[in-house]
Amino acid sequence: MDVLSLLRLLTRHWRVTLPAALLTLVGIAAAFKMSSPTYRATGSIVLLAPPEAPTVDTDPKVAAGQNAYARSFDDLSIMADVLSRIMTNDSTRTDLLDQGVTKYEVVANRFSRGPVIEVTGESVSSAGAVGSTQAVLDEMDKVLVQLQEQDANADPTYFITSDPLQSPTTAAPLYSSTVRAAMAALVVGGLGTLGLAIFAETVVPRVKVWRAGSTDVPNEAADAATPGDDDGEPGGSREASKPPPEEAAMAEPEVPRRARTDNGHARRTRTGNGHAKPATERGP
């Protein structure tokens, strides 16, 4: 069945498809009205390398107080990966959930390796998305400091620091959930409309035929139970169709009886034109 056949089917049974189509439009409008959009805000920070510390041979005490992460990793992209993994573990998510942050994402080195960490927060309101993103950024600064303070001899002078690269000031609406709800209403309504058209095309005529056949069966049984003539005419119909005797006598013309001879045969005479003349018209 092609598209043109479907359109013909829908228009042929417009009495049922039109109300279904209107209900589908109402469902789509309700989906856009009741399903509120989700707002998303984005912020990012950049990690800054600590100042270069003296070598161990020059001043052993100063070298011993250097940052362990700075001594181990020459590439700040490794520190960015460590921070992003810590910010997305279960314990950190639980702490942020207590602060009202429900959904967020922390990504380091999205397109290329580097010291940039990007944070995305989502909420049902614009202010909630901005607040969630800022809360994650603040928590990331705390985690960065706590990691470097694990070494008791660490000197804060040689700590890796962070600087805001993009502050979350505005949130953009996302209509993905609304569009999904509207698409679901469209699919359900379209299938329902098509199903009603197919039902009206195939099932309803069969039901009408079945009902018509069931009502004719008792009449046929009653006709068969009434005795009739050989031609199958119901009993009493021929008698009912006969006129009363008085009317029959008046309707039938009176035919004169022909005169008969002694032997019972009709006696005829001839007229002048050669035709036979009934005996009743002849003289004695």
Secondary structure, 3 states (H helix, E strand, C coil): CCHHHHHHHHHHCHHHHHHHHHHHHHHHHHHHHHCCCEEEEEEEEEEECCCCCCCCCCCHHHHHCCCHHHHHCCCHHHHHHHHHHHHCCHHHHHHHHHCCCCEEEEEECCCCCCCEEEEEEEECCHHHHHHHHHHHHHHHHHHHHHHHCCCCCCCHHHCCEEEEEECCCCCEEECHHHHHHHHHHHHHHHHHHHHHHHHHHHHHHHHHHHHHHHHHHHHHHHHHHCCCCCCCCCCCHHHHHCCCHHHHHHHCCCCCCCCECCCCCECEEECCCCCEEEHHHCCC
